[in-house]
Amino acid sequence: MSIVEFKDVTRIYTNGEHSQKALDGVNLSLDEGKFIVILGPSGAGKII
């Protein structure tokens, strides 16, 4: 049973006239009793 579920997530960062797509159509489900770790450099867009 999923307790957290993301479907078709897209995230675009915009700075002035420049846009950067960080996520495009990401799907994730997290079952009860499981955990996930998201790693990456500072500023890489790990906002949840």
mmCIF file as Biopython writes it, N, C-alpha, C and O atoms, coordinates in Angstrom:
data_model
#
loop_
_atom_site.group_PDB
_atom_site.id
_atom_site.type_symbol
_atom_site.label_atom_id
_atom_site.label_alt_id
_atom_site.label_comp_id
_atom_site.label_asym_id
_atom_site.label_entity_id
_atom_site.label_seq_id
_atom_site.pdbx_PDB_ins_code
_atom_site.Cartn_x
_atom_site.Cartn_y
_atom_site.Cartn_z
_atom_site.occupancy
_atom_site.B_iso_or_equiv
_atom_site.auth_seq_id
_atom_site.auth_asym_id
_atom_site.pdbx_PDB_model_num
ATOM 1   N N  . MET A ? 1  ? 0.841  -1.182 0.000   1.0 0.0 1  A 1 
ATOM 2   C CA . MET A ? 1  ? 0.000  0.000  0.000   1.0 0.0 1  A 1 
ATOM 3   C C  . MET A ? 1  ? 0.885  1.244  0.000   1.0 0.0 1  A 1 
ATOM 4   O O  . MET A ? 1  ? 1.737  1.397  0.876   1.0 0.0 1  A 1 
ATOM 5   N N  . SER A ? 2  ? 0.694  2.123  -0.963  1.0 0.0 2  A 1 
ATOM 6   C CA . SER A ? 2  ? 1.472  3.364  -1.043  1.0 0.0 2  A 1 
ATOM 7   C C  . SER A ? 2  ? 0.957  4.386  -0.051  1.0 0.0 2  A 1 
ATOM 8   O O  . SER A ? 2  ? -0.246 4.629  0.042   1.0 0.0 2  A 1 
ATOM 9   N N  . ILE A ? 3  ? 1.891  4.991  0.700   1.0 0.0 3  A 1 
ATOM 10  C CA . ILE A ? 3  ? 1.494  6.062  1.609   1.0 0.0 3  A 1 
ATOM 11  C C  . ILE A ? 3  ? 1.864  7.430  1.039   1.0 0.0 3  A 1 
ATOM 12  O O  . ILE A ? 3  ? 1.329  8.452  1.467   1.0 0.0 3  A 1 
ATOM 13  N N  . VAL A ? 4  ? 2.787  7.443  0.066   1.0 0.0 4  A 1 
ATOM 14  C CA . VAL A ? 4  ? 3.158  8.660  -0.663  1.0 0.0 4  A 1 
ATOM 15  C C  . VAL A ? 4  ? 3.241  8.280  -2.129  1.0 0.0 4  A 1 
ATOM 16  O O  . VAL A ? 4  ? 3.828  7.259  -2.485  1.0 0.0 4  A 1 
ATOM 17  N N  . GLU A ? 5  ? 2.646  9.114  -2.980  1.0 0.0 5  A 1 
ATOM 18  C CA . GLU A ? 5  ? 2.676  8.821  -4.412  1.0 0.0 5  A 1 
ATOM 19  C C  . GLU A ? 5  ? 2.728  10.119 -5.214  1.0 0.0 5  A 1 
ATOM 20  O O  . GLU A ? 5  ? 1.928  11.029 -4.995  1.0 0.0 5  A 1 
ATOM 21  N N  . PHE A ? 6  ? 3.678  10.193 -6.145  1.0 0.0 6  A 1 
ATOM 22  C CA . PHE A ? 6  ? 3.795  11.307 -7.071  1.0 0.0 6  A 1 
ATOM 23  C C  . PHE A ? 6  ? 3.576  10.756 -8.472  1.0 0.0 6  A 1 
ATOM 24  O O  . PHE A ? 6  ? 4.119  9.704  -8.812  1.0 0.0 6  A 1 
ATOM 25  N N  . LYS A ? 7  ? 2.794  11.445 -9.285  1.0 0.0 7  A 1 
ATOM 26  C CA . LYS A ? 7  ? 2.543  10.991 -10.648 1.0 0.0 7  A 1 
ATOM 27  C C  . LYS A ? 7  ? 2.811  12.128 -11.631 1.0 0.0 7  A 1 
ATOM 28  O O  . LYS A ? 7  ? 2.279  13.229 -11.494 1.0 0.0 7  A 1 
ATOM 29  N N  . ASP A ? 8  ? 3.651  11.832 -12.628 1.0 0.0 8  A 1 
ATOM 30  C CA . ASP A ? 8  ? 3.942  12.757 -13.727 1.0 0.0 8  A 1 
ATOM 31  C C  . ASP A ? 8  ? 4.371  14.147 -13.235 1.0 0.0 8  A 1 
ATOM 32  O O  . ASP A ? 8  ? 3.843  15.160 -13.692 1.0 0.0 8  A 1 
ATOM 33  N N  . VAL A ? 9  ? 5.328  14.187 -12.306 1.0 0.0 9  A 1 
ATOM 34  C CA . VAL A ? 9  ? 5.798  15.446 -11.716 1.0 0.0 9  A 1 
ATOM 35  C C  . VAL A ? 9  ? 6.813  16.109 -12.641 1.0 0.0 9  A 1 
ATOM 36  O O  . VAL A ? 9  ? 7.749  15.469 -13.120 1.0 0.0 9  A 1 
ATOM 37  N N  . THR A ? 10 ? 6.613  17.383 -12.878 1.0 0.0 10 A 1 
ATOM 38  C CA . THR A ? 10 ? 7.543  18.204 -13.659 1.0 0.0 10 A 1 
ATOM 39  C C  . THR A ? 10 ? 7.910  19.428 -12.837 1.0 0.0 10 A 1 
ATOM 40  O O  . THR A ? 10 ? 7.049  20.035 -12.201 1.0 0.0 10 A 1 
ATOM 41  N N  . ARG A ? 11 ? 9.193  19.792 -12.847 1.0 0.0 11 A 1 
ATOM 42  C CA . ARG A ? 11 ? 9.657  20.974 -12.118 1.0 0.0 11 A 1 
ATOM 43  C C  . ARG A ? 11 ? 10.582 21.759 -13.031 1.0 0.0 11 A 1 
ATOM 44  O O  . ARG A ? 11 ? 11.563 21.225 -13.549 1.0 0.0 11 A 1 
ATOM 45  N N  . ILE A ? 12 ? 10.260 23.034 -13.224 1.0 0.0 12 A 1 
ATOM 46  C CA . ILE A ? 12 ? 11.072 23.918 -14.066 1.0 0.0 12 A 1 
ATOM 47  C C  . ILE A ? 12 ? 11.505 25.114 -13.225 1.0 0.0 12 A 1 
ATOM 48  O O  . ILE A ? 12 ? 10.678 25.794 -12.617 1.0 0.0 12 A 1 
ATOM 49  N N  . TYR A ? 13 ? 12.815 25.360 -13.198 1.0 0.0 13 A 1 
ATOM 50  C CA . TYR A ? 13 ? 13.360 26.522 -12.505 1.0 0.0 13 A 1 
ATOM 51  C C  . TYR A ? 13 ? 13.592 27.623 -13.532 1.0 0.0 13 A 1 
ATOM 52  O O  . TYR A ? 13 ? 14.128 27.375 -14.612 1.0 0.0 13 A 1 
ATOM 53  N N  . THR A ? 14 ? 13.184 28.842 -13.185 1.0 0.0 14 A 1 
ATOM 54  C CA . THR A ? 14 ? 13.338 29.982 -14.094 1.0 0.0 14 A 1 
ATOM 55  C C  . THR A ? 14 ? 14.157 31.066 -13.413 1.0 0.0 14 A 1 
ATOM 56  O O  . THR A ? 14 ? 13.921 31.406 -12.254 1.0 0.0 14 A 1 
ATOM 57  N N  . ASN A ? 15 ? 15.126 31.603 -14.152 1.0 0.0 15 A 1 
ATOM 58  C CA . ASN A ? 15 ? 15.960 32.694 -13.674 1.0 0.0 15 A 1 
ATOM 59  C C  . ASN A ? 15 ? 16.026 33.727 -14.791 1.0 0.0 15 A 1 
ATOM 60  O O  . ASN A ? 15 ? 16.809 33.578 -15.729 1.0 0.0 15 A 1 
ATOM 61  N N  . GLY A ? 16 ? 15.211 34.772 -14.696 1.0 0.0 16 A 1 
ATOM 62  C CA . GLY A ? 16 ? 15.153 35.752 -15.770 1.0 0.0 16 A 1 
ATOM 63  C C  . GLY A ? 16 ? 14.586 35.116 -17.025 1.0 0.0 16 A 1 
ATOM 64  O O  . GLY A ? 16 ? 13.463 34.613 -17.015 1.0 0.0 16 A 1 
ATOM 65  N N  . GLU A ? 17 ? 15.351 35.133 -18.100 1.0 0.0 17 A 1 
ATOM 66  C CA . GLU A ? 17 ? 14.905 34.547 -19.374 1.0 0.0 17 A 1 
ATOM 67  C C  . GLU A ? 17 ? 15.327 33.088 -19.523 1.0 0.0 17 A 1 
ATOM 68  O O  . GLU A ? 17 ? 14.940 32.435 -20.492 1.0 0.0 17 A 1 
ATOM 69  N N  . HIS A ? 18 ? 16.111 32.567 -18.584 1.0 0.0 18 A 1 
ATOM 70  C CA . HIS A ? 18 ? 16.614 31.197 -18.659 1.0 0.0 18 A 1 
ATOM 71  C C  . HIS A ? 18 ? 15.731 30.245 -17.854 1.0 0.0 18 A 1 
ATOM 72  O O  . HIS A ? 18 ? 15.398 30.533 -16.705 1.0 0.0 18 A 1 
ATOM 73  N N  . SER A ? 19 ? 15.354 29.120 -18.447 1.0 0.0 19 A 1 
ATOM 74  C CA . SER A ? 19 ? 14.579 28.082 -17.756 1.0 0.0 19 A 1 
ATOM 75  C C  . SER A ? 19 ? 15.345 26.766 -17.810 1.0 0.0 19 A 1 
ATOM 76  O O  . SER A ? 19 ? 15.975 26.440 -18.816 1.0 0.0 19 A 1 
ATOM 77  N N  . GLN A ? 20 ? 15.281 26.007 -16.702 1.0 0.0 20 A 1 
ATOM 78  C CA . GLN A ? 20 ? 15.948 24.721 -16.628 1.0 0.0 20 A 1 
ATOM 79  C C  . GLN A ? 20 ? 14.953 23.684 -16.101 1.0 0.0 20 A 1 
ATOM 80  O O  . GLN A ? 20 ? 14.428 23.826 -14.997 1.0 0.0 20 A 1 
ATOM 81  N N  . LYS A ? 21 ? 14.695 22.638 -16.898 1.0 0.0 21 A 1 
ATOM 82  C CA . LYS A ? 21 ? 13.798 21.577 -16.463 1.0 0.0 21 A 1 
ATOM 83  C C  . LYS A ? 21 ? 14.586 20.606 -15.596 1.0 0.0 21 A 1 
ATOM 84  O O  . LYS A ? 21 ? 15.537 19.978 -16.062 1.0 0.0 21 A 1 
ATOM 85  N N  . ALA A ? 22 ? 14.184 20.484 -14.319 1.0 0.0 22 A 1 
ATOM 86  C CA . ALA A ? 22 ? 14.870 19.595 -13.385 1.0 0.0 22 A 1 
ATOM 87  C C  . ALA A ? 22 ? 14.211 18.226 -13.329 1.0 0.0 22 A 1 
ATOM 88  O O  . ALA A ? 22 ? 14.902 17.218 -13.184 1.0 0.0 22 A 1 
ATOM 89  N N  . LEU A ? 23 ? 12.909 18.171 -13.438 1.0 0.0 23 A 1 
ATOM 90  C CA . LEU A ? 23 ? 12.154 16.918 -13.450 1.0 0.0 23 A 1 
ATOM 91  C C  . LEU A ? 23 ? 11.192 16.943 -14.620 1.0 0.0 23 A 1 
ATOM 92  O O  . LEU A ? 23 ? 10.642 17.992 -14.955 1.0 0.0 23 A 1 
ATOM 93  N N  . ASP A ? 24 ? 10.988 15.790 -15.243 1.0 0.0 24 A 1 
ATOM 94  C CA . ASP A ? 24 ? 10.074 15.724 -16.376 1.0 0.0 24 A 1 
ATOM 95  C C  . ASP A ? 24 ? 9.344  14.383 -16.373 1.0 0.0 24 A 1 
ATOM 96  O O  . ASP A ? 24 ? 9.891  13.375 -16.819 1.0 0.0 24 A 1 
ATOM 97  N N  . GLY A ? 25 ? 8.119  14.371 -15.873 1.0 0.0 25 A 1 
ATOM 98  C CA . GLY A ? 25 ? 7.313  13.158 -15.874 1.0 0.0 25 A 1 
ATOM 99  C C  . GLY A ? 25 ? 7.767  12.107 -14.875 1.0 0.0 25 A 1 
ATOM 100 O O  . GLY A ? 25 ? 7.699  10.913 -15.166 1.0 0.0 25 A 1 
ATOM 101 N N  . VAL A ? 26 ? 8.226  12.526 -13.708 1.0 0.0 26 A 1 
ATOM 102 C CA . VAL A ? 26 ? 8.724  11.598 -12.693 1.0 0.0 26 A 1 
ATOM 103 C C  . VAL A ? 26 ? 7.556  10.978 -11.922 1.0 0.0 26 A 1 
ATOM 104 O O  . VAL A ? 26 ? 6.617  11.670 -11.526 1.0 0.0 26 A 1 
ATOM 105 N N  . ASN A ? 27 ? 7.633  9.662  -11.718 1.0 0.0 27 A 1 
ATOM 106 C CA . ASN A ? 27 ? 6.653  8.927  -10.921 1.0 0.0 27 A 1 
ATOM 107 C C  . ASN A ? 27 ? 7.378  8.260  -9.757  1.0 0.0 27 A 1 
ATOM 108 O O  . ASN A ? 27 ? 8.473  7.723  -9.922  1.0 0.0 27 A 1 
ATOM 109 N N  . LEU A ? 28 ? 6.757  8.299  -8.576  1.0 0.0 28 A 1 
ATOM 110 C CA . LEU A ? 28 ? 7.349  7.699  -7.388  1.0 0.0 28 A 1 
ATOM 111 C C  . LEU A ? 28 ? 6.234  7.253  -6.461  1.0 0.0 28 A 1 
ATOM 112 O O  . LEU A ? 28 ? 5.276  7.991  -6.232  1.0 0.0 28 A 1 
ATOM 113 N N  . SER A ? 29 ? 6.359  6.048  -5.930  1.0 0.0 29 A 1 
ATOM 114 C CA . SER A ? 29 ? 5.450  5.608  -4.876  1.0 0.0 29 A 1 
ATOM 115 C C  . SER A ? 29 ? 6.280  5.024  -3.745  1.0 0.0 29 A 1 
ATOM 116 O O  . SER A ? 29 ? 7.257  4.312  -3.977  1.0 0.0 29 A 1 
ATOM 117 N N  . LEU A ? 30 ? 5.884  5.331  -2.537  1.0 0.0 30 A 1 
ATOM 118 C CA . LEU A ? 30 ? 6.609  4.897  -1.347  1.0 0.0 30 A 1 
ATOM 119 C C  . LEU A ? 30 ? 5.647  4.096  -0.486  1.0 0.0 30 A 1 
ATOM 120 O O  . LEU A ? 30 ? 4.628  4.607  -0.023  1.0 0.0 30 A 1 
ATOM 121 N N  . ASP A ? 31 ? 5.989  2.829  -0.281  1.0 0.0 31 A 1 
ATOM 122 C CA . ASP A ? 31 ? 5.138  1.935  0.503   1.0 0.0 31 A 1 
ATOM 123 C C  . ASP A ? 31 ? 5.384  2.120  1.998   1.0 0.0 31 A 1 
ATOM 124 O O  . ASP A ? 31 ? 6.462  2.544  2.414   1.0 0.0 31 A 1 
ATOM 125 N N  . GLU A ? 32 ? 4.380  1.798  2.788   1.0 0.0 32 A 1 
ATOM 126 C CA . GLU A ? 32 ? 4.485  1.866  4.236   1.0 0.0 32 A 1 
ATOM 127 C C  . GLU A ? 32 ? 5.637  0.979  4.713   1.0 0.0 32 A 1 
ATOM 128 O O  . GLU A ? 32 ? 5.794  -0.154 4.259   1.0 0.0 32 A 1 
ATOM 129 N N  . GLY A ? 33 ? 6.436  1.515  5.635   1.0 0.0 33 A 1 
ATOM 130 C CA . GLY A ? 33 ? 7.567  0.768  6.167   1.0 0.0 33 A 1 
ATOM 131 C C  . GLY A ? 33 ? 8.845  0.926  5.367   1.0 0.0 33 A 1 
ATOM 132 O O  . GLY A ? 33 ? 9.880  0.390  5.762   1.0 0.0 33 A 1 
ATOM 133 N N  . LYS A ? 34 ? 8.807  1.643  4.260   1.0 0.0 34 A 1 
ATOM 134 C CA . LYS A ? 34 ? 9.985  1.886  3.416   1.0 0.0 34 A 1 
ATOM 135 C C  . LYS A ? 34 ? 10.432 3.330  3.587   1.0 0.0 34 A 1 
ATOM 136 O O  . LYS A ? 34 ? 9.676  4.170  4.075   1.0 0.0 34 A 1 
ATOM 137 N N  . PHE A ? 35 ? 11.657 3.609  3.185   1.0 0.0 35 A 1 
ATOM 138 C CA . PHE A ? 35 ? 12.132 4.987  3.184   1.0 0.0 35 A 1 
ATOM 139 C C  . PHE A ? 35 ? 12.974 5.221  1.947   1.0 0.0 35 A 1 
ATOM 140 O O  . PHE A ? 35 ? 13.436 4.279  1.302   1.0 0.0 35 A 1 
ATOM 141 N N  . ILE A ? 36 ? 13.169 6.503  1.622   1.0 0.0 36 A 1 
ATOM 142 C CA . ILE A ? 36 ? 13.949 6.889  0.446   1.0 0.0 36 A 1 
ATOM 143 C C  . ILE A ? 36 ? 14.864 8.046  0.841   1.0 0.0 36 A 1 
ATOM 144 O O  . ILE A ? 36 ? 14.509 8.877  1.678   1.0 0.0 36 A 1 
ATOM 145 N N  . VAL A ? 37 ? 16.019 8.086  0.241   1.0 0.0 37 A 1 
ATOM 146 C CA . VAL A ? 37 ? 16.971 9.163  0.467   1.0 0.0 37 A 1 
ATOM 147 C C  . VAL A ? 37 ? 17.205 9.853  -0.864  1.0 0.0 37 A 1 
ATOM 148 O O  . VAL A ? 37 ? 17.458 9.198  -1.875  1.0 0.0 37 A 1 
ATOM 149 N N  . ILE A ? 38 ? 17.119 11.169 -0.865  1.0 0.0 38 A 1 
ATOM 150 C CA . ILE A ? 38 ? 17.379 11.951 -2.074  1.0 0.0 38 A 1 
ATOM 151 C C  . ILE A ? 38 ? 18.675 12.710 -1.850  1.0 0.0 38 A 1 
ATOM 152 O O  . ILE A ? 38 ? 18.766 13.546 -0.952  1.0 0.0 38 A 1 
ATOM 153 N N  . LEU A ? 39 ? 19.682 12.416 -2.672  1.0 0.0 39 A 1 
ATOM 154 C CA . LEU A ? 39 ? 20.998 13.018 -2.541  1.0 0.0 39 A 1 
ATOM 155 C C  . LEU A ? 39 ? 21.328 13.889 -3.745  1.0 0.0 39 A 1 
ATOM 156 O O  . LEU A ? 39 ? 20.865 13.629 -4.856  1.0 0.0 39 A 1 
ATOM 157 N N  . GLY A ? 40 ? 22.114 14.901 -3.523  1.0 0.0 40 A 1 
ATOM 158 C CA . GLY A ? 40 ? 22.584 15.737 -4.619  1.0 0.0 40 A 1 
ATOM 159 C C  . GLY A ? 40 ? 23.289 16.956 -4.061  1.0 0.0 40 A 1 
ATOM 160 O O  . GLY A ? 40 ? 23.177 17.256 -2.872  1.0 0.0 40 A 1 
ATOM 161 N N  . PRO A ? 41 ? 24.010 17.654 -4.907  1.0 0.0 41 A 1 
ATOM 162 C CA . PRO A ? 41 ? 24.738 18.834 -4.452  1.0 0.0 41 A 1 
ATOM 163 C C  . PRO A ? 41 ? 23.790 19.967 -4.047  1.0 0.0 41 A 1 
ATOM 164 O O  . PRO A ? 41 ? 22.644 20.022 -4.494  1.0 0.0 41 A 1 
ATOM 165 N N  . SER A ? 42 ? 24.272 20.844 -3.219  1.0 0.0 42 A 1 
ATOM 166 C CA . SER A ? 42 ? 23.500 22.002 -2.802  1.0 0.0 42 A 1 
ATOM 167 C C  . SER A ? 42 ? 23.062 22.800 -4.034  1.0 0.0 42 A 1 
ATOM 168 O O  . SER A ? 42 ? 23.858 23.062 -4.936  1.0 0.0 42 A 1 
ATOM 169 N N  . GLY A ? 43 ? 21.787 23.178 -4.053  1.0 0.0 43 A 1 
ATOM 170 C CA . GLY A ? 43 ? 21.261 23.951 -5.175  1.0 0.0 43 A 1 
ATOM 171 C C  . GLY A ? 43 ? 20.768 23.103 -6.336  1.0 0.0 43 A 1 
ATOM 172 O O  . GLY A ? 43 ? 20.395 23.639 -7.380  1.0 0.0 43 A 1 
ATOM 173 N N  . ALA A ? 44 ? 20.761 21.780 -6.165  1.0 0.0 44 A 1 
ATOM 174 C CA . ALA A ? 44 ? 20.361 20.891 -7.264  1.0 0.0 44 A 1 
ATOM 175 C C  . ALA A ? 44 ? 18.851 20.692 -7.367  1.0 0.0 44 A 1 
ATOM 176 O O  . ALA A ? 44 ? 18.391 19.992 -8.269  1.0 0.0 44 A 1 
ATOM 177 N N  . GLY A ? 45 ? 18.061 21.296 -6.458  1.0 0.0 45 A 1 
ATOM 178 C CA . GLY A ? 45 ? 16.617 21.210 -6.565  1.0 0.0 45 A 1 
ATOM 179 C C  . GLY A ? 45 ? 15.988 20.033 -5.846  1.0 0.0 45 A 1 
ATOM 180 O O  . GLY A ? 45 ? 15.075 19.399 -6.375  1.0 0.0 45 A 1 
ATOM 181 N N  . LYS A ? 46 ? 16.459 19.738 -4.660  1.0 0.0 46 A 1 
ATOM 182 C CA . LYS A ? 46 ? 15.925 18.597 -3.905  1.0 0.0 46 A 1 
ATOM 183 C C  . LYS A ? 46 ? 14.738 18.986 -3.045  1.0 0.0 46 A 1 
ATOM 184 O O  . LYS A ? 46 ? 14.417 18.273 -2.095  1.0 0.0 46 A 1 
ATOM 185 N N  . ILE A ? 47 ? 14.089 20.072 -3.342  1.0 0.0 47 A 1 
ATOM 186 C CA . ILE A ? 47 ? 12.945 20.550 -2.554  1.0 0.0 47 A 1 
ATOM 187 C C  . ILE A ? 47 ? 11.802 19.558 -2.668  1.0 0.0 47 A 1 
ATOM 188 O O  . ILE A ? 47 ? 11.440 19.136 -3.766  1.0 0.0 47 A 1 
ATOM 189 N N  . ILE A ? 48 ? 11.245 19.195 -1.540  1.0 0.0 48 A 1 
ATOM 190 C CA . ILE A ? 48 ? 10.101 18.271 -1.531  1.0 0.0 48 A 1 
ATOM 191 C C  . ILE A ? 48 ? 8.914  18.967 -0.910  1.0 0.0 48 A 1 
ATOM 192 O O  . ILE A ? 48 ? 7.840  18.376 -0.800  1.0 0.0 48 A 1 
#
